[in-house]
Amino acid sequence: ESQALGLPTYRALYLFMSRIPLDVIHEFLLMRLETKPERPSNMSIRQLIRELKEGMSLAVVSRERYLSIIETAMWDVEKDVLHCFKSQVASFDASVQNVLEVYLDYLQQWVQMIQQERVQKNILKEEWTFINKMTPHIPGGQALVGSSFCRMASSMLRAIREQFKQHVEDLTENITPEAAKLAKLSICRELQVLCTETREKALSVVALAKTVRKDLENEDSNNKTTLCCNIIADALAQLKREALLMCDYLSNVVVQVDQTIQFLEDWEGRIRELVHQYFKFGFEYHKEVCWVVTGGSRTQLARSLISFAQHWMAFTKLRCERGRGLRPRWANHGFDFLMTICEPHFTSCLNDEEFEVLKVNIDKCISHVIGTAVPSNAGTTTPPTSYYSRSRGVSPTPSSQSPRTPKPVRNDRTLSTTNSDVNTYKNDACNSDKETSPIPELEVPPFKHLCKSERILEAVNKLDGILESKLKSSDLIGNVIVVASHHNERNYIRPRPVNFGWQRGIKIGQGRFGKVYTAVNNETGELMAMKEIALQPNDHRTIRSVALELKIFEGIQHKNLVRYYGVEIHREEMLIFMELCTEGTLESLVAATETGLPEALVRRYTHQLVIATNTLHQHSIVHRDIKSANIFLTAEGNCLKLGDFGSAVKIKAHTTVPGELQGFVGTQAYMAPEVFMKTNQEGHGRAVDVWSLGCVLVEMASGKRPWADFDSNYQIMFKVGMGEIPEIPENLSEEGKHFASVCLVHDPKERATTVELVNHTFLVVCF
């Protein structure tokens, strides 16, 4: 178009301007290389790594963008000219490669610094994920990064192995028969802690090695030079050797620990538990290493796995007692490991003789671990009583009645230990049981004529009935009551969504579940209160609690109850819109007085509070936390509203009985005695709100909260538990004193109801 219009071309200027960002990044990289410290501290090395990562990210993006611009702008030039422009980024690539080397050097130093600490696997995996995306755009970066991370993983495995070896040798040298009992116990505990810490470190490094090996071996080898492939292959080979050396040492350390502490006869159970812990570590490590070691090293890995399994089977037959016909819990990891080594790709490395030895050892191990139901005394010198003196670690699980039996497979050869062998063990157990134990007389069930499955079902139902009867007689469970539905029953609707626009205001408070802000209805200009509740993806408890509060709000509109407008539910938060009470709370009003409120005002507030509570009770709702802090004032202090339904619950019954609810909720100074008394096994009901009404009346008349002389909640509960009630102020009229007395009755069955209180003479006032 420029040529058609007779305008000069702007290609040169465009290429010059496109080069500027690349030159700026290049200068930044050179400056960073000039100012790099040789030995940074532990505090600064992470910051240096972050800065280098940012520089490499910008460099890669700028380089690819510049090359793309060149190819687009110079589409019609000769290839030699285009190649000349592309070759101008060679110095830039050299600087980026130098920055990459510095980054890897810092990362290696950081790995060496944390050798004595827990390996931060997640950080290293993040670094690998980042740099693995950068290396395709950095000449020579794939070989450099791949070999560096393999060396880091190898060095970490080597350091873990050497540190583990040194600590085990130091601890086992201190275990002697002459050592004190407390010293031996302390060493055993240190060995357990050492095993746990080493397991976490080793498995973390192996997890990183799995990721590195997978990414390096899955990359397309066509995109790499022969030199690059050889460098990565050598680094991976070194990593696999270190992983296999750790496997060999685990076999040695288990034998070393077992032989060192075998003379501690008094602690046979603790010794077994300690060695089992080391074997479990070995099982997990060997299984994870199977994902790291590939290629020609698989044969060495297979022999290492089989050798470790042989050690476990020898230990089991020597140290562990014979089973009782079921697979014990401690053998689960071992049997799973045996099933792993029985795969053909592991057993194929064995010759015929070694394979037969493995088969025989697995047969003997399974026979010993599973055992028989009652051991036969024939052919053994062990007395019968010693069989049952077992440690807690070998208790069987009900789900292990049909254990999975390992079956090593090698081509067309299989182990003779099959399910029929397990049945043989069980038949031997039954036969020995018949010979040694008398057969008790059994009662013939009345449903003998049924088939086997029906008889089992009937027997299970009968047993469930007996257990349920015992639990009911002990008042541990209740009865399920079917309540017929009535036409006048109030059905609650779903939470109403907000159908108006709104604007957030200022923060005015914070509750149990969230913050409270003011909000403005954009359509009507009405001020509202908006409760903001943070939601977590798996925080089901908070969501249920909020949903319960919403359920109580819905469908209830009364002048003495805080009104609910609707709700908005977002991914991370829930917004509840309700009526805004601008006059504060009753608690703040009472606290501003010294002798309490005038009785005329007390009568008016009490009347409104009773009406509000009665409305809740008519809707089958118990508030359970009526106090002056949850009572709000509006209309210049002339109208009272009950709110904060965080402790309220919906109930089914429609009478005030003491068995509707269970749980310890509310505020102790206003709490009814049946809520926290242990002697009360029936629960509580609507009567708890009536007790709280009496406490609020006492507070309004006296100017102090109930039990103001006691600071401890335990003192308050002790006083109430001893049969005392809050002191009724003398300045109250006789009607007010009687009203408080019928509310503050310890027996909830004798306490007045809200229906009765509405018609009390104390409330017959002009309101």
Buried (B, 14 or more C-beta within 10 A) or exposed (E): EEEEEEEEEEEEEEBEEBBEBBEEBBEBBBEBBEEBEEEBEEEEBBEBBEBBBEBBEBBBEBBEEBBEBBEEBBEEEEEEEBEEBBEEBEEBBEBBBBBBBBBBEBBBBBBEEBBEEEBBBEBBBEBBEEBBEBBEBBBBBBBBBBBBBBBBBBBBBBBBBEBBBEBBEEBBEEBEEEBEEEEBBBBBEBBBEBBEBBBBBBBBBBBBBBBBBEBBEEBEEEEBEEEBBEBBBEBBBBBBBBBBBBBBBBBEBBBBBBEBBEEBEEBBBBBBBBBBBBBBBBBBBBBBBBBBBBEEBBBBBBBBBBEBBBBBBBBBBEBBBBBBBBBBBBBBBBBEBBBBBBBEEBBBBBEEEBBEBBBEBBBBBBBBBBBBBBBBEEEEEEEEEEBEEBBEBBEBEEEBEEBBBBBBBBEEEEBEBEEEBBEEBBEBBEBBBEEEEEEEEEEEEEEEEEEEEEBEEBEEEEEEEEEEEEEEEEEEEEEEEEEEEEEEEEEBEEBBEBEEEBEEBEEEEEEEBBBBBBBBBEEEEBEBBBBBBEBEEEEEEBBEBBEBBBBBBBEBEBBBBBBBBBBBBEEEEBBBBBBBBEBEBBBEBBBEEEEBBEBEBBBBBBBBBBBBBBBBBEBBBBBBBBBBBBBBBBEEEEBBBBBBBBBBBEBEEEEBBBBBBEEEBBBBBBBBBBBBBEEBEEBBBBBBBBBBBBBBBBBBBBBBBBBBEBEEBEEBBEBBBEEBBBBBBEBBBEBBBBBBEBBBBBEBEEBBBBEBBBEBEBBEBEE
